[in-house]
Structure formats: structure tokens, C-alpha cells
Amino acid sequence: MPETFKESTFKGNPTFSVLTGINKATDEEYWFSFGLKKAQAILENIDALRKWVDRQEAPHGHNDKF
């Protein structure tokens, strides 16, 4: 199993990348990358993000607001 995250830089700024999938036919990896400000925003809203994911994954999920 490959690593699911990696750290790097873009134009001298730190970035964090998360593996989101692998193409089974080509073994191509798909990554989602973001910098510090987006990481901070995600962390500040992590509970809301978890609830949203739970709702979206639920059978017959709905899109009601929190």
C-alpha cells in the first residue's frame, strides 16, 4: 500500500498532499494538495466536515444544512 500523504513545497511554500485514488488500469495516483491556509481552515471546521461526510455516505443521504 502506498503512502497516503506527502509533504512538499510549491513556489517555496509548504504543501500537504493526500492520496485520493489510484487508477487500477494504469497505477496512476491521484493527489489532492493544499497549503497552510487551507489546512488551517479545514482544521477549524473538521467537526462540520466529518458530519457532512457522514451525511453524504449515509444511505439515501440528504443535503440538509447543519
N, C-alpha and C positions, 0 to 999 in steps of 0.2 A: 504494500500500500504506500503510495507516495505521501510526502508531507502535505498537509492541508493548508498550511500558511507559510508565508515567507516575508522577510523584511528586505527593503531595497531603498533606493533613492530615485527621485525624478527632479531634474534641474536643481540638484543639491538639497532637496527637501526629503525627509524620510517618508516612506510609503509602507503600507501594510497590504498584503495581497492574500486573498482567501480562495482556495480551490473550489470552484462551483460545479465542476463536472469534467468527465473525460469521454471523448468520442471513442466508443468501443471499436469502431472500424479502423480508425487511424491512430489511436492512442494520443490524439491531440488533447492537451489540457486547457481548460477554460478558467481564467482567473478574474476576480473582482478586486480592484485595487483602489485604495483611498489614502488620503493624507491625514495629518494630525487633527485638523479642524473637524473633518467628517468623523473621525474616530471619536473625538470628544462628544460630538452631537449624538452619535449612536449610543455611547455610554450613558449620557444624560437621559436618554429615552429608552433604555434597554428593557424596562418592565413593560412599557407600552408596545414595544416591538415584539416581545415574547407573546403577549396577549394577542396581538394581531396575527402572528404566525399560527398560534393555536386555533384561532377562529378560521383562518384560511385552510388549515389542514383538516378541520372537522368535517365529517360527512355532511353534505348539504350546507356547507358554510354560508354564512350571510355576511353582508358588508355593513352592518350597523356600526355607528360611531360608538366610542367607548362610553 
